Amino acid sequence: MSFVADLHLHSSYAYATSSALTLDNLASCARLKGIDLLATADFTHPLWLQRLKDSLDEGPDGAYRYSDVNFVMGTEVSCVFKQDGRGRRVHLLIYAPDIATAEALTEQYARYGNIQSDGRPTLSLSARDAVYLTLDTNPDCLVVPAHAWTPWYGIFGSKSGFDSLSDAFGDMVGHVPAIETGLSSDPQMNWQVPDLEDKAIVSFSDAHSLPRLGRELTIFQGEPTFLGLQQGLTHNRVEFTVEMYPEEGKYHFDGHRKCGVSWHPDHSIREGDACPQCGRPLTLGVLHRSLNLQSAGDEAQSGRPQTFSNASAASLPANAVLSEAGRPPFVRMVPLVDIISAVLGRGPNTKGVQRIYINVVSAAGSELRALLGATESELAAIGGEALASAIIKVRAGDIQVEPGYDGVYGKVSIPIST
């Protein structure tokens, strides 16, 4: 058995998030998108935690049930600290095996920050100490660096991150089973980084609103429970991940948003990392950082252990990207509502786009199946030939993406058949 998971999202109690992020809406949206397991998000916030305690039904192996959707206790924390003479800002995903542990963690974290001010609290803890404190509270907890390559708040980020997981976590590095790629990175950009050879590579949505739920996903072998997640991360039981095109992410290229400067890393390396308009430092993006750490570790590649894929060829979508070393594969996709928007030439939130989205998802069984599994003829019967053609083109990579940079999302262009 396998399950589809989105384990990085937020509630309405987190900063800059939608008020529509309620349990009712999250469960309903998960069913539409084909998600089997969600993180509760933001369990450190007292009001949200109380809502979770009042609303969730406890199931087996650390699963909590709400309206036919499984949840695990999960949150994100922001660690702000100094290390090696530099200010560091790192986001970590925390998963707890039960509500009692979530409450205990909340009490511990409250000693290091204001847990009531934001669903994603800022803690005056180093990344290493956050892992230690979390596992000391309950050794069954899981800690995963969030959006690992993002310039700000990524464990490898160019602004305040580290050059290795060992530098970041010290003696606790062996207790960090995985990293989250983030929207501006995909597994292929991580496969050549030696520091990640023994880590699972996972992808989640970091949704701050309902439409963004499931824009990136991880499919694990096992049951949709905390135990299934724990085994999936610690034993790398990832079948495959579903990724946005990394160029869509808002930190893929180097650049300076204020001056409209966007450069490929090759250009930055050749011309320097100062903005040609104002002279201020460019924000070095995810592609730049991943290439740096790949080249820095090229000589260390030989002799390292490899992780082999758990997925059979028959279970993979036809457009899966495979690793020669046998790492779990991935597929690149564009959210269905964005494809419909491009076909109709209307905004993604307009009534016409939303009506077709619901029709297609209902007929296909889920958004995930419409994007990855439904045949072109089936899609044409459901949503028309133009939409079917657009989805097939996205699967094949027959699109153009203007890369994102310095906080500006990339722009996808899909050839539309008329």
N, C-alpha and C positions, 0 to 999 in steps of 0.2 A: 504493500500500500504506500501511496505517497500523498503529501498534502501541500497546499499552496499557502504561503505565509507572507504577511506584511507586518513586520514587527518594529517599524519605526514610524510613528505617527503621533499626533497630539490631540488633546481635548480642547474644549473651549476655554480652559483655565490657563493655557500657555499663552505667552506673549505673541501678538500678531497672528492669531488664529481665528477661524470662523466660529460664530456662535452656534452653527448647525452641527458641530462635532459632538453630538450626543450619542449615547449607547443605542437608542432606537435607530438613528440615522446611520451610524457606523455599521450596525448589523445588517440593515437593509442594503446599504451600498456594497458590503462584502458579498452578499448573495448575488447581486447583479454582476459583480466583477469576477466571481468564481474563486473567492478567497475562503480557505477553510479555517485559518488561524490568524487572529489579530492580537497585537499587544494592546493592553488596556490604555497605555500611555499615561504619563503624568501622575503615577500613583503617589508621588511625594506631596502632591497638593492636598491639604486636609479636606477641602470640600469635595473634590473629585474622588478621593479615597473613600469618603463616607458614602458617596453615591454608588461606588463600586460595591462596597460592603452590603448596601441595601438592595442592590439589583441583581448581582451575579449569583448563579446557582453553581455550587461546587460539584465538579465531576471527578472522574478518576485521573490519577497521575498528573495532578497539578493543572488540570483544565478547568476553566470556569465558563459556564454556558449562559448565553443571553440570546433569546429569540433564535434558537437553532444555529448560532455561530459560536465557535470556541474562542476563548480569550486566554492569554497568559498575562500574569502581572509583569508589566514592563514600564520603564520610564527612561528619560534622558536627563543627564546632569551635565552641567558646564563647570569644568575644573579650571580655576584661574590661579596661577601660582608662578613662582620664579624658580628656575633651575638652570644651572651652568651659566649664570650671569644674564639670563634672558627671561623676559616675561613670556609665559606660556598660557595658552588657552586651548583646552581640549574638551570635546564633547564625547561622552561615553554613554552607551546603551546598557541599561541594567535590567536583568530579568530575575524575578524572584519565584521560588517554587510554590508560594502560597500567600494568602493575604496577611497571615500573622508575620511572615518574614518581611513583607512590604511595610507593615507598620513598624517593625523593629528597625528596618533600614531608614525609614523616615525619621525616627527619633534620633538615630545616629547622625544622619546628614544635617539635621536641624542644629547641631552643634557647630557647623561650619558654614552656615548660610541661612538666608531667610527663605524658608520653604513655602511661605504663604504668598510671596510676591509674584511667583511665576511657576507654571506647571513644569518648566525645565529650570530648576533652581541653579543658581551660581554658588559653587562651593569653593572655599579656600583650602583645597586639598590638591596635592599633586596627583597625577595619573596613577603613579605607583601606590600611593597611600589610599586612593579611592578603591583600587582593586583589593588591597589588603583589608580595609575596613569592611567592604562588602562581603568578602569571603569569610572574614572573622565573624560576621553576624550570622551567616549561614553558608557553609562551604558548597552547598548545592547551587548557589547563585551563579549567574553568568554575566560576564562583562565583555562588551564588544566595542571597539572604537567606532564612533559614528562618522559617516562621510569622511573617510580617512585622509583624503587628499585635498579637501577644501582649504584654500589659503589661510582663512581664519577658522579656528576651532577644529581643524583636522590634525590627526596625530602625525601625519607627514606634511602638513601644510607649510607653504613657503613663508608665511608671516610669523607663526609662533609654534610650529611643529618641530619634529625631531627627524633625524636621518635614519633612525632604526627603532624598532620596537624595544630593543634592549635598553637603548638610551632613555626611552620614555618610561618603561615599566621596571627596569632593573631586575631584582630577584623575583619579581612577580610575573615576568614575561611569559613563563610557561603556563600561567593560569589564564591567559588571554587566548581563546581558541579560534578567533576569527576576526576579520575586519569587514566593515561595510564599505562598498566601493564609493557610494555617493553618486549623484546624478551626472557629474562631469567625468566620470571614470567608468570603465567596464572591465570585466575580468582579464581580457586580453592585455590591457595596460598594466596589469598586476602580475601576470604569469612569469615575467622575466625578473621580478624583484626577489632576490634570494631570501630576504627577510620573511617572505610570505610563503615559502615553499611548504611549511608544515601547518599553515593556517587555512581554515575554510574561508572562502570569499563569498560574501552574501550581499544581497541588494534588496533594499526596501524603499518605500515611497517618500519618507519624511513629509507626510501629508499635513499641511496646515489648513486644508479645506477638503470637503468631501470629494469633489471631482478629481483631486490629485491622489486619492487613495488607490493603491495598486498600480501606480505608474511604473514602479519597479517591484519585482517579486522574487522570492526564492521558493523553489520546489524541493522539498526534503523527502527522503524515504522515511517511512514510519507513520505514527499516529499523530493527529493534531492536538498534542498535549504538551505540558511543560517537559515531561520525560522525553517525548519525541523530539522536542526542540533541543534539549540537553544532549541527547545522543546525536542529533543532526549536526550540532556545532562541534562537539568534542571529538566525534569520530568522522567528521566531514561527510555526512550522508546527504550531500547536496546532489540532486539529480541534474538540475540546471537552473539558471537564473534568467529572468526576463528584464531586459535593460532598455532604457531610453537610448537613443543614439547619444553618445557622450558629448558630441558637439553641441547638443541642445542645452547642456548644463551651463550655468551662468559663470563658471570659472574654468572653462576648458582651455581657452587660449590665454596668452599674456595680454595685458592691456591696461588702459586708463580710461574709465568710463567718462569722466568729466570732459576729456579732450577727444573722445571718440576714437581712441587709438586701440587697434586690435591686431596683434601679431602672433604668428606661429612661433614656437620656441626657436626655430632655426634663425629667424629674423632677429629675435632678441639676443641670441648668443652672438650673432654677427655684429649687430649695431649697438649692443649694450642695453641695460635694463632701465634707462632713463627715458621718460616720456619726451618725444621730440618737440612737443608743443610747449610744455611748461617746465620740463626738466625734473619733475618729481619721479620717484621710483615707480615703475610699472608694477602692477600686481601680477606676480608670476603664477600662471595657472597650473591646473592639474596635469596637463600633458607635459609641461616643462619639468615639473617635479618628478613625475614617474620616469621620464627619460633620464633624468639625473641619477636617480637611485638604481635604475636598470644598469646604466653604464658603470656606475661605481661598484656594482657587484658582479660584473661579467665574469671576472676571474674566479669568483667563488661558486659558480654554477656547478662545476663538475663534482660528482660524488655526493650531492645533496639528495635526500630522500624525495621521491615523487609521490603525489597523491593521485590515485587513479579514479576515473569516473565511475559512479554508481549506476549510471543510466544506460540501458540497452539502446541500441540504435533504433529499435522499433518504437520506443517510448518517446523519442525526441522529435520536436518539430522539424520539418524539412529544412528550415533555414538556420538550424543550430550551428554555431561557430565552435569547432572542436580544437582541442589542444593536442599538439603532438606528444606532449608529456603525459597525456591522460588526465589532466585536470578537469573538473566538472565543466561542461560546456555552457553556452549561453545563447540567447536569441536577442536581437535588437528589434524594438517595435516602437510605434508611435501610438499614444492613447487613441482609442476609437473615436471619442468625441472630437478630437483634433482632425482626424481623417474626414469625418462627416462634415465638419466645418469647412475644410478645404474643398470638398466636393461641391457643397452648396454655395460657397462663397459668402457665408454668414458667420457671425460670431458664435463661439462654442456654447454660450449660455442662452442663445435665442431659442424660442419655443420650437421652431421647426427642427433645429438640430437635436434638441433634447427629445422630441417626439420620435424621430428616426432612431436615435440611440436606444431608447427603451424598446422599440419594435425589434431592432436587430438583436439586442441582448436577450430579449424574451424568446425569440424564435431560435437563436443559436444555443441557448442554455446558459451562457455567461459571456461577458466581454472577452475573457481569456480564450474561450473556445472560438469566438468570432475572429479574433486576431490571429490565432495560431493554428486552429484545427479545422475550421469549416472549409469546404471546397469552394472554388470560385463559382461553380454553378449554384451551389447552395446559397452563397452570399448574394449572388445576382437575384435569385428568387426571393430572398428576404428584403434586400435593400436596393436593388437595381444594379445594372451593369457598371455604371460609373463608380459606385462605391466598391463593388467587388473588385474591379480593376485597380482601384487605388490601394486597397488592402493588400492585394497580391504584389503590387509594386513596392509597398513598404516592406513586405516580407523579403523581397529580393534585393532590397537596398537601392532600388531605383528611385532615389530621392536626392535632393540637395539640402545641405544644412549650412547655414551661415553660423560659424561657431560663436558660442557665448564667451564673454570675457568680463572680468572685474564687476560681477554682479548683474550683468545683462544676459538674459536668456538667449540661447541660439534660436534661429528661425528656420523652420522646416518648410521646404517647398516640394510638393508632391505633384508630378505630372498628372493632369486630370484628362481622362478620355471624354470626349463630347459626342 
